[in-house]
Amino acid sequence: MFDGKKILFISPLFFGYEKDIKEKLESLGAEVDFYDERPSNTVFSKALLRISKNFVRSAIKQHYHQIFEQVKDKTYDYFFLIKGEATPAAFLQQLRDVFKHTAFIYYSYDSIANNINAKSNLEFFDKKYSFDDQDVSVIPELEFRALFYLDEYVQHGEPADFKYDVSFIGTVHSDRYQTVKKLLEEIRVKVPTALRTYLFFYCQSQLYYYFRRLMDKNFKGVRKADISFLPMAKRDIFRVFKESQCIIDIHHPFQTGLTMRTIEAVGAKKKIITTNERIRKYDFYSPDNILIIDRKQPLIEASFFSKPYQPLAADIYNKYSLDSWLAALFRDA
């Protein structure tokens, strides 16, 4: 369905997933022009964008003027926008005026309820999707589509002996750090064998870390020695997943959609310990594979670790692959 199709793709940089999406579309035969949604990716500029677009309005205007000048004389079958936190309505109107036969597709991997700019721009799109079923329940024009996993997460054959009983890889935000620590204490009490763990907490900069230490009570106990200020390379994430029996997921308390890490654990056929109660609604949910905990008082049953992972139907695994994710977004457009 993508062979020979021309796609204008705009997305924020999010841990290289935008590159994976572009490369997958190209491998399926599409021609893709990609542009960063943000005019700058410094910690300071992203913070200003979240506080108010007024602080970076001039930079945004110049950024999108340059994009429009580069694409206005081309033709596209699809315009694909992810998140749209910075994308101006005036730019979207320009695209609509020029690309009259182009299908406009929008997707959010973040809660639209927290993204006023994107919510006001939905009118420009033919198809609109969110990873968050809560968004879909309150914004009628949205359709639900969960996130995806990359091909590299797929496990081939039976897993070897695990190096880690549990692993966590993610950005340090809200009460994530404290919740993981409390969870590990609970596991050590309930599971008689020695607990083998892999923990990776990422923070975008030391400046941001110290700012949060001053302003956020959840960061008071976050040790700098436990934090990496460089993101983990994907090849290392793939390796840790392969070597882990169970993946820990602590979702943001102000979001209800399932995190990328959760979907990746499904693709990798790993057990999941999660704080997200809404995971019960998904077709891959199984109490044998998924343990839901309370973030304030996480409780563990030792039997969760002793029971083997229960494989799911092949069509469920396929549904959450990147190929199926793209096909679902573009098919009806």
MODAWO-V348250 format. One record per backbone hydrogen bond with DSSP energy under -1.0 kcal/mol. CO is the residue of the C=O (numbers start at 1). NH is the residue of the N-H. E is the energy in kcal/mol with one decimal. If there is no record, write none. Layout:
CO/NH/E, CO/NH/E
This chain:
2/5/-2.2, 5/31/-3.2, 6/77/-2.4, 6/78/-1.9, 7/33/-2.7, 8/80/-3.2, 9/35/-2.2, 10/82/-2.3, 11/37/-1.8, 14/17/-2.0, 16/20/-1.8, 17/21/-2.5, 18/22/-2.1, 19/23/-2.7, 20/24/-2.2, 21/25/-2.5, 22/26/-2.2, 23/27/-2.2, 24/28/-1.3, 25/30/-2.4, 26/29/-1.5, 29/4/-2.4, 31/7/-3.2, 33/9/-3.1, 35/11/-1.8, 42/46/-2.3, 43/47/-2.0, 44/48/-2.3, 45/49/-2.1, 46/50/-1.8, 47/51/-2.1, 48/52/-2.8, 52/55/-1.3, 53/56/-1.1, 56/60/-2.5, 57/61/-2.6, 58/62/-2.2, 59/63/-2.4, 60/64/-2.5, 61/65/-1.7, 62/66/-2.0, 63/67/-1.8, 64/68/-2.4, 65/69/-2.3, 66/70/-1.4, 67/71/-1.4, 68/72/-2.2, 71/74/-2.2, 77/103/-2.4, 78/8/-2.6, 79/105/-3.2, 80/10/-2.6, 81/107/-2.2, 82/84/-2.2, 88/92/-1.7, 89/93/-2.4, 90/94/-1.9, 91/95/-2.3, 92/96/-2.3, 93/97/-2.3, 94/98/-1.8, 95/99/-3.5, 98/100/-1.1, 99/102/-1.1, 103/79/-2.8, 104/126/-1.8, 104/127/-2.0, 105/81/-2.7, 106/129/-2.3, 107/83/-2.9, 108/131/-2.0, 111/114/-1.3, 112/115/-2.0, 115/119/-2.1, 116/120/-2.0, 121/124/-1.8, 122/125/-2.0, 127/106/-2.5, 128/143/-2.5, 129/108/-1.2, 130/145/-2.4, 132/136/-1.6, 133/137/-1.5, 134/138/-1.0, 135/139/-2.0, 139/142/-2.0, 143/130/-2.2, 149/322/-1.2, 150/153/-1.8, 151/154/-1.7, 164/245/-2.1, 166/198/-1.4, 167/248/-2.8, 168/200/-2.1, 170/202/-2.4, 173/176/-2.6, 175/179/-2.6, 176/180/-2.6, 177/181/-2.1, 178/182/-2.4, 179/183/-2.4, 180/184/-2.4, 181/185/-1.9, 182/186/-2.0, 183/187/-2.4, 184/188/-2.3, 185/189/-1.4, 186/190/-2.3, 187/191/-3.1, 196/165/-2.1, 196/166/-1.8, 198/168/-2.8, 200/170/-2.4, 201/228/-2.8, 202/172/-3.1, 205/209/-1.9, 206/210/-2.6, 207/211/-2.2, 208/212/-2.6, 209/213/-2.0, 210/214/-1.5, 211/215/-2.1, 212/216/-2.8, 216/219/-1.7, 217/220/-1.1, 219/222/-1.4, 223/226/-1.5, 224/227/-1.7, 228/203/-2.4, 233/237/-1.8, 234/238/-2.9, 235/239/-1.6, 236/240/-2.4, 237/241/-2.5, 238/242/-2.3, 239/243/-1.7, 241/244/-1.4, 243/163/-1.7, 243/164/-2.6, 245/271/-1.8, 246/167/-1.7, 247/273/-2.5, 249/275/-1.4, 252/255/-2.1, 259/263/-1.6, 260/264/-2.5, 261/265/-1.9, 262/266/-1.7, 263/267/-2.3, 264/268/-2.1, 265/270/-2.7, 266/269/-1.4, 271/247/-3.0, 272/291/-3.0, 273/249/-3.1, 274/293/-2.8, 275/277/-1.0, 276/279/-1.6, 277/280/-1.6, 278/281/-1.7, 279/282/-1.5, 282/285/-1.7, 286/289/-1.3, 286/290/-2.5, 289/272/-2.7, 291/274/-2.6, 301/304/-1.9, 302/305/-1.3, 302/306/-1.0, 303/307/-1.9, 313/316/-1.1, 313/317/-1.4, 314/318/-2.3, 315/319/-1.6, 318/321/-1.6, 320/149/-1.8, 321/325/-2.2, 322/326/-2.5, 323/327/-2.3, 324/328/-2.4, 325/329/-1.9, 326/330/-2.4, 327/331/-2.1
